[in-house]
Amino acid sequence: MAAERILIVDDEEAIREIVHSMLMMAGYRCQQASSGIEALAILESGEQFDLMLSDLMMAEMDGIALLERTKEKYPDMPVVMVTAVHDISVALKAIRDGAYDYLLKPFEREQLQAIVRRALENRRLKLENRAYQTNLEALVTARTEQLRQTMQDLERSYDITLEALGDALDLKDAETEGHSKRVTAFTIAMAHGIGLPQDKIRVIARGAFLHDIGKMAIPDSILRKPGALTQEEITRMQEHCYSGYQMLRKIPFLTEAAEIVYSHQERWDGTGYPRGLKGNDIPLGARLFSIADTLDAIMSDRPYRAAQTFSAAREEIMRWSGRQFDPEVVKVFLSIPESIWRDLRKEIDHQIDRFTYSQKVPTKA
């Protein structure tokens, strides 16, 4: 380990030589400066010192002025003031101004070496603590990034699982194949139209995609019944909102999405179900979904009617603005060109066709 370097500042050459000799005998490397101005010039030349010993009373620039300049530019270099003034107020001022300690003249070699050791040890501990803090912050940053990446990977794996659940639901309710994907794409388009942040859009997208997940709990005899449902069956069907909410609410990253699932059949005027929520009490994601759901329903084939045009869907949504739909969200819907809706639907249907084809074509052994 290299010997520590000490800068000795005193306008009396005899004092400098004595201090220099005492410290060299203790194994330190020393350099002398005959004034505060010379000391600053040496420091500003780029030379590095572990400690500075400075006389207090010097011509041109006294020890206090030198201390102020060096503490500002070289805060890691401790300064010990050496003085013949036996006035405690002078010593205290030096310490308040940033000096590590002070040494009264005349002093013994043991006194000098002891105060130098303490000052250098204090410097070493401060530097080690700073390095520790820096390393700790870097470690925390790295671990945080690792955790964030792990959570993202986990959420991606969850989303893949959720997509499989959505596909399974579409297969259970064959007449709405691709419905979940289409309403999700439509909902995302309106969320972008509003200018929502990406993290909020992800939550809303999950809620839209999983809106009917509660139908997994509905018996096929009701879900696939070709004729009209009885009142009892209608009541049972309407339970899917709450069932879906119960399925999702205990999954931490789906808590907000679960609220959308719970509310996706509510209406702006309060006539929806299951809670009869009204206006802004309905989660924004559910209000966006409501329009997306109606758009897809009108433009899709149903057993009781053929698919209708976008214009028909547009007119229906406008007609129910302020009753079934949030008027402000309707404005956003109307501001998006028809071509966007057609392209989204075409892309989703194309994905479904490719998936269906891949399932039907056997792979070669």
Buried (B, 14 or more C-beta within 10 A) or exposed (E): EEEBBBBBBBBEEEBBEBBBEBBEEBEBEBBBBBBBBBBBEBBEEEEEBBBBBBBBBBEEBBBBBBBEBBBEEBEEBBBBBBBEBEEEEBBEBBEEBBBBBBBEBEBEBEEBBEBBEBBBEBBEEEEEEEEEEEEEEEEEEEEEEEEEEEEEEEBEEBBEEBBEBBBEBBEBBEEBBBBBBBBBBBBBBBBEBBEBEEEBBBBBBBBBBBBBBBBBBBEEEBBEEEEEEEEEBEEBBBBBBBBBBBBBBEEEBBEBBBBBBBBBBBBBBBEBBBBEBBEEEBBBBBBBBBBBBBBBBBBBEEEEEEEBEBEEBBEBBEEBBEEBBBEEBBEBBEEBEEEEBEEBBEEBBEEBEEEEEEEEEEEEE
